[in-house]
Amino acid sequence: NNEWIGMERPTPKRERSSGDNAAYLYKGSKVRNLVGGSSPSAAGILHPIDARPITIQNYSGYVNAVYKTGVVKA
């Protein structure tokens, strides 16, 4: 389970000595290896929960990304 992908990271409690606190803030998910299914019918499903980017270093296989539309059903 990779539920941590897209989760907020806490902001730093102390000022950074470099003065560059913005560089520490969460700007998107980084994935080293994403391996999907072996065919379109066996594709994995990715449910992004954050508008920030997902950077994937190595990707293989088939994956469907299902984005929320922002529509709330009552």
N, C-alpha and C positions, 0 to 999 in steps of 0.2 A: 504494500500500500504506500503510495507516494503522496499522501494527503498534505504533506508540507509544501508541495509545489504551489506557489502562488500565495502562501501565507505571509502575513505581515511580519516583519522583523522589528524588534523593539529599537527605538531610537537610542543613541548613545546617552548615557547618564552624565558623562563628563565631556568637557570640550576636548577635542583632539589637539595634540601639540602642534600639528601641522596647520591647524585653523581651518581644515577642509572637512567640516562635519557633513556637508552635503554629499561628499563622495561615499560616505558610509551608509547613507540611507538606501533602503530597498528600492530598486528600479526595475525589477522583473526577475523571472526565474531563469536559472541556467541549468541545462540538462547535459550531462556528458555523453550518455548513450541512450538513444530512444530506439527500441526495436519493436516494430509492429508485427502484424500478422503476415503470413506467407502468401496470402492472396486477398483480393478485395472483399471476398465473402468472409474471410477470417480476420478482418482488420480490427485493430485495437480501437478503443474509444477514449479520446481525451476530452475532458470537460473543464476548459479554462474558467476560473472563477474570478479572474482579475483582468482589468483592461491593459495592464502593463505587459510588455513583450515576454515571450518565452524564447530563449536562445538555446538552440540545440546544436551541439558540437558534432555528433555522429548520429546519423539517422539511417535506418534501413527498414524495409517492409512497408506495410500499409497501415495507416492510422487515420481515423475520422475525428475531426475536431468538432465538437458540438457546443456552440456558443449560446448563452442565454440571450433572449431578445429583449428582456426588460419588461415584458408583459406579465402582469400579475393576474392570475385567474381566480375569481372569487367562488 
